[in-house]
């Protein structure tokens, strides 16, 4: 019996069966099982690599967009500040103009009123003087007993009026 | 006294004679079952293989392949080599074969003993490995490969390599089966299931480590054979 023995450390015919069995396992794993596993691992590696790559690119792009956006915001803020400053200036100017106009109107109205008052006063004084003159003439006629010729005695009358109006005055 | 009452026979197999060959049928059956499990798992994995999120089985295969690729790369400097399928097959086959003995299939003689409890299995694996190692060395260095053997100690070393490779695996796994037998023979019957369960968990660890060492040494030996400087 080939290799048949009682010593359990020596091989027998099973040895050949085992070689064949393992070679079959090796062949099947090698040809059919391992290639798809390795292929999928490589594909996944490639996917991860490209994902990281595109993520890096997109991050760089995002940085650019962020910088652009920040620049836009800065510009907008500066513009806003300019606009507000301009608006403040315009508002201050309008306020000043309004105040000036109000003051002018006030001054004009006051002047007008003063003028009216002066005219009324002058008119009143004039009327009073005129009536007073007639009163003086009537009084003088009564006292003298004859009619006074206004034209003849105008000078005297006016002198009297002036004297009285100075007293009223 | 106790030992005499039970008959623990070492290295005893169910032998059939086919032509001039004596075949250990239990070892062959275990080997076929272990190989079938590896291949069936492989084909199940292959049916659902994806480059997306892998399922648990694919993850297991990928982890093992990746690990062996790393090992091969550190040994011979490239990830893609015919060494990868060899080391992977050795690891998977020995792992499943060793774990086969976790299944209780009979006492004292299990229907499915670990194939590595038989030296035929481990000699067969070691012979395949050592042939591939030397063929690899010859292909890489041509005739310069023989200069390695000018030192007789190197010849001894090369002869010892396959023997230690085979006997290390055999010894570890054979002992695992033997301890199960001894637990059953020496301990009170109510303790046997618990102690056996504890031992088999440990044996599972040994089975993994031995599969790993066998694949690792295969890669290391191959690396040494194709290496340019001594």
Boltz contact constraints between the chains, C-beta under 6 A:
constraints:
  - contact:
      token1: [A, 1]
      token2: [B, 22]
      max_distance: 6.0
  - contact:
      token1: [A, 2]
      token2: [B, 20]
      max_distance: 6.0
  - contact:
      token1: [A, 2]
      token2: [B, 21]
      max_distance: 6.0
  - contact:
      token1: [A, 4]
      token2: [B, 22]
      max_distance: 6.0
  - contact:
      token1: [A, 8]
      token2: [B, 10]
      max_distance: 6.0
  - contact:
      token1: [A, 8]
      token2: [B, 11]
      max_distance: 6.0
  - contact:
      token1: [A, 9]
      token2: [B, 119]
      max_distance: 6.0
  - contact:
      token1: [A, 11]
      token2: [B, 119]
      max_distance: 6.0
  - contact:
      token1: [A, 11]
      token2: [B, 120]
      max_distance: 6.0
  - contact:
      token1: [A, 11]
      token2: [B, 123]
      max_distance: 6.0
  - contact:
      token1: [A, 12]
      token2: [B, 22]
      max_distance: 6.0
  - contact:
      token1: [A, 13]
      token2: [B, 21]
      max_distance: 6.0
  - contact:
      token1: [A, 13]
      token2: [B, 22]
      max_distance: 6.0
  - contact:
      token1: [A, 13]
      token2: [B, 23]
      max_distance: 6.0
  - contact:
      token1: [A, 14]
      token2: [B, 23]
      max_distance: 6.0
  - contact:
      token1: [A, 14]
      token2: [B, 24]
      max_distance: 6.0
  - contact:
      token1: [A, 14]
      token2: [B, 27]
      max_distance: 6.0
  - contact:
      token1: [A, 14]
      token2: [B, 120]
      max_distance: 6.0
  - contact:
      token1: [A, 15]
      token2: [B, 120]
      max_distance: 6.0
  - contact:
      token1: [A, 15]
      token2: [B, 123]
      max_distance: 6.0
  - contact:
      token1: [A, 15]
      token2: [B, 124]
      max_distance: 6.0
  - contact:
      token1: [A, 17]
      token2: [B, 28]
      max_distance: 6.0
  - contact:
      token1: [A, 18]
      token2: [B, 120]
      max_distance: 6.0
  - contact:
      token1: [A, 18]
      token2: [B, 121]
      max_distance: 6.0
  - contact:
      token1: [A, 18]
      token2: [B, 124]
      max_distance: 6.0
  - contact:
      token1: [A, 19]
      token2: [B, 124]
      max_distance: 6.0
  - contact:
      token1: [A, 21]
      token2: [B, 31]
      max_distance: 6.0
  - contact:
      token1: [A, 21]
      token2: [B, 35]
      max_distance: 6.0
  - contact:
      token1: [A, 22]
      token2: [B, 125]
      max_distance: 6.0
  - contact:
      token1: [A, 25]
      token2: [B, 35]
      max_distance: 6.0
  - contact:
      token1: [A, 25]
      token2: [B, 38]
      max_distance: 6.0
  - contact:
      token1: [A, 25]
      token2: [B, 89]
      max_distance: 6.0
  - contact:
      token1: [A, 25]
      token2: [B, 93]
      max_distance: 6.0
  - contact:
      token1: [A, 26]
      token2: [B, 89]
      max_distance: 6.0
  - contact:
      token1: [A, 28]
      token2: [B, 39]
      max_distance: 6.0
  - contact:
      token1: [A, 29]
      token2: [B, 89]
      max_distance: 6.0
  - contact:
      token1: [A, 30]
      token2: [B, 85]
      max_distance: 6.0
  - contact:
      token1: [A, 33]
      token2: [B, 42]
      max_distance: 6.0
  - contact:
      token1: [A, 33]
      token2: [B, 46]
      max_distance: 6.0
  - contact:
      token1: [A, 34]
      token2: [B, 85]
      max_distance: 6.0
  - contact:
      token1: [A, 36]
      token2: [B, 46]
      max_distance: 6.0
  - contact:
      token1: [A, 36]
      token2: [B, 49]
      max_distance: 6.0
  - contact:
      token1: [A, 37]
      token2: [B, 61]
      max_distance: 6.0
  - contact:
      token1: [A, 37]
      token2: [B, 65]
      max_distance: 6.0
  - contact:
      token1: [A, 40]
      token2: [B, 49]
      max_distance: 6.0
  - contact:
      token1: [A, 40]
      token2: [B, 51]
      max_distance: 6.0
  - contact:
      token1: [A, 41]
      token2: [B, 62]
      max_distance: 6.0
  - contact:
      token1: [A, 43]
      token2: [B, 51]
      max_distance: 6.0
  - contact:
      token1: [A, 44]
      token2: [B, 51]
      max_distance: 6.0
